[in-house]
Amino acid sequence: MSENLDIKNENKDKFTLFLKNNLKKIIIFIIITVIIFSIFIFFKISGENKDKLISEKYIQAGIYLSKNKKIESKKLFEEIIYDKNKFYSVLALNTILEKNLENNKNKIMEYFEIMEKLNYSSEKKDLINLKKALYLINNSEEDEGKKLLNRIIDSNSKLKNIAEEINKK
């Protein structure tokens, strides 16, 4: 029984000695952990707020478009594209193209370049390239559009059949 007490006291003494010797290290470790955790939470919340603001811009742009305020709508859609949000940027570009909000080919190509630089899955990149190819073909740049279609076909994409159909025409 006294042996057990001696072992417990010895363990307590070792632990107390360890704490005394490493107290600064332990405190620094705890502070660094709290700081890293706080930074992580901050970036997560700010990212969510940014996504919320972009979604509100997209809705507002749609409202402007429904009220036939194309200039204001286009401006908001452009802001969304330049914000490089993976979800809303593609939607904004599609809306600009479908509603003919931008007539400048160079500007549209700039939008496509922004989309291509975003970190999308290969399927989504192929979809963007297909959309770009269709745009080019519809705007008297058939050779460039066909090159994009051939790239999609050569990559054995899920969109290969669609690209082949378009390429035949």
C-alpha positions as CSV (number, residue, x, y, z in Angstrom):
1,M,0.0,0.0,0.0
2,S,2.8,2.4,0.9
3,E,4.5,1.4,-2.3
4,N,1.5,2.6,-4.3
5,L,1.5,5.9,-2.5
6,D,5.2,6.3,-3.1
7,I,4.7,5.6,-6.9
8,K,1.8,8.1,-7.0
9,N,3.8,10.7,-5.2
10,E,6.8,10.1,-7.5
11,N,4.6,10.4,-10.6
12,K,3.1,13.7,-9.2
13,D,6.6,15.0,-8.6
14,K,7.7,14.1,-12.1
15,F,4.6,15.7,-13.6
16,T,5.1,18.9,-11.5
17,L,8.7,19.0,-12.4
18,F,7.8,18.5,-16.1
19,L,5.3,21.4,-15.9
20,K,7.8,23.7,-14.2
21,N,10.5,23.0,-16.8
22,N,8.2,23.3,-19.8
23,L,5.6,25.8,-18.7
24,K,6.8,28.5,-21.2
25,K,6.7,25.9,-24.0
26,I,3.2,24.7,-23.1
27,I,1.9,28.2,-22.9
28,I,3.4,29.2,-26.2
29,F,2.0,26.0,-27.8
30,I,-1.5,26.8,-26.4
31,I,-1.3,30.4,-27.6
32,I,-0.1,29.4,-31.1
33,T,-2.9,26.8,-31.3
34,V,-5.5,29.3,-30.3
35,I,-4.2,31.9,-32.9
36,I,-4.2,29.3,-35.7
37,F,-7.7,28.2,-34.8
38,S,-8.9,31.8,-34.7
39,I,-7.3,32.6,-38.1
40,F,-8.9,29.5,-39.6
41,I,-12.4,30.6,-38.2
42,F,-11.8,34.1,-39.5
43,F,-11.0,33.0,-43.1
44,K,-13.9,30.6,-43.1
45,I,-16.4,33.3,-41.9
46,S,-15.0,35.9,-44.3
47,G,-15.2,33.4,-47.2
48,E,-18.9,32.6,-46.4
49,N,-19.6,36.4,-46.2
50,K,-18.0,36.9,-49.6
51,D,-20.0,34.1,-51.1
52,K,-23.2,35.6,-49.6
53,L,-22.3,39.1,-51.1
54,I,-21.7,37.6,-54.5
55,S,-25.0,35.7,-54.4
56,E,-26.8,38.9,-53.5
57,K,-25.0,40.6,-56.5
58,Y,-26.2,37.8,-58.8
59,I,-29.8,38.2,-57.6
60,Q,-29.6,42.0,-57.9
61,A,-28.2,41.6,-61.5
62,G,-31.1,39.3,-62.3
63,I,-33.6,41.9,-60.9
64,Y,-32.0,44.6,-63.0
65,L,-32.2,42.4,-66.1
66,S,-35.9,41.6,-65.5
67,K,-36.5,45.4,-65.2
68,N,-34.6,45.8,-68.6
69,K,-31.8,47.7,-66.9
70,K,-29.1,46.0,-68.9
71,I,-26.2,48.3,-68.2
72,E,-26.6,47.9,-64.4
73,S,-27.1,44.2,-64.8
74,K,-24.0,43.8,-67.0
75,K,-21.9,45.7,-64.5
76,L,-22.9,43.4,-61.7
77,F,-22.3,40.3,-63.8
78,E,-18.9,41.6,-64.7
79,E,-18.1,42.2,-61.0
80,I,-19.1,38.6,-60.3
81,I,-16.8,37.3,-63.0
82,Y,-13.9,39.4,-61.7
83,D,-14.5,38.1,-58.2
84,K,-13.7,34.6,-59.6
85,N,-16.3,32.8,-57.6
86,K,-16.4,29.2,-58.9
87,F,-20.2,28.9,-58.9
88,Y,-21.5,32.4,-59.7
89,S,-18.8,33.4,-62.2
90,V,-19.9,30.7,-64.6
91,L,-23.6,31.7,-64.2
92,A,-22.8,35.3,-64.8
93,L,-20.9,34.5,-67.9
94,N,-23.7,32.3,-69.2
95,T,-26.2,35.1,-68.5
96,I,-24.1,37.7,-70.3
97,L,-23.8,35.4,-73.3
98,E,-27.4,34.3,-73.4
99,K,-28.9,37.8,-73.0
100,N,-26.3,39.4,-75.3
101,L,-25.2,41.9,-72.6
102,E,-21.7,42.3,-74.1
103,N,-21.0,42.8,-77.8
104,N,-17.2,43.2,-77.5
105,K,-15.6,39.9,-78.5
106,N,-12.3,40.8,-76.7
107,K,-14.2,41.4,-73.5
108,I,-16.0,38.1,-73.8
109,M,-12.7,36.3,-74.5
110,E,-11.3,37.9,-71.4
111,Y,-14.2,36.5,-69.4
112,F,-13.5,33.0,-70.8
113,E,-9.8,33.4,-69.8
114,I,-10.8,34.2,-66.3
115,M,-13.0,31.1,-66.2
116,E,-10.2,28.9,-67.6
117,K,-7.8,30.1,-64.9
118,L,-10.1,29.0,-62.0
119,N,-9.5,25.7,-60.4
120,Y,-12.3,23.6,-61.9
121,S,-12.7,19.9,-62.4
122,S,-11.8,18.7,-65.9
123,E,-15.5,18.1,-66.7
124,K,-16.3,21.7,-65.8
125,K,-13.3,23.0,-67.8
126,D,-14.5,21.0,-70.8
127,L,-18.0,22.5,-70.4
128,I,-16.4,26.0,-70.4
129,N,-14.3,25.2,-73.5
130,L,-17.4,23.8,-75.2
131,K,-19.3,27.1,-74.5
132,K,-16.3,29.0,-75.7
133,A,-16.1,27.0,-78.9
134,L,-19.8,27.6,-79.6
135,Y,-19.3,31.3,-79.0
136,L,-16.3,31.4,-81.4
137,I,-18.1,29.4,-84.1
138,N,-21.2,31.7,-83.8
139,N,-18.9,34.8,-84.1
140,S,-17.1,34.0,-87.3
141,E,-14.1,32.3,-85.8
142,E,-14.8,28.7,-86.8
143,D,-11.2,27.6,-87.0
144,E,-10.5,28.5,-83.4
145,G,-13.8,27.0,-82.3
146,K,-13.1,23.7,-84.1
147,K,-9.7,23.6,-82.5
148,L,-11.3,23.7,-79.1
149,L,-13.9,21.1,-80.1
150,N,-11.1,18.8,-81.3
151,R,-9.3,19.3,-78.0
152,I,-12.4,18.2,-76.2
153,I,-12.8,15.2,-78.5
154,D,-9.1,14.2,-78.1
155,S,-9.3,14.3,-74.3
156,N,-12.0,11.7,-74.3
157,S,-14.3,14.0,-72.3
158,K,-17.9,13.1,-71.4
159,L,-18.7,15.9,-73.8
160,K,-16.9,14.1,-76.6
161,N,-20.1,13.1,-78.4
162,I,-21.6,16.6,-78.3
163,A,-18.3,18.1,-79.5
164,E,-18.3,15.6,-82.4
165,E,-21.8,16.5,-83.4
166,I,-21.1,20.2,-83.4
167,N,-17.8,19.6,-85.3
168,K,-19.7,17.8,-88.1
169,K,-21.9,20.8,-88.8
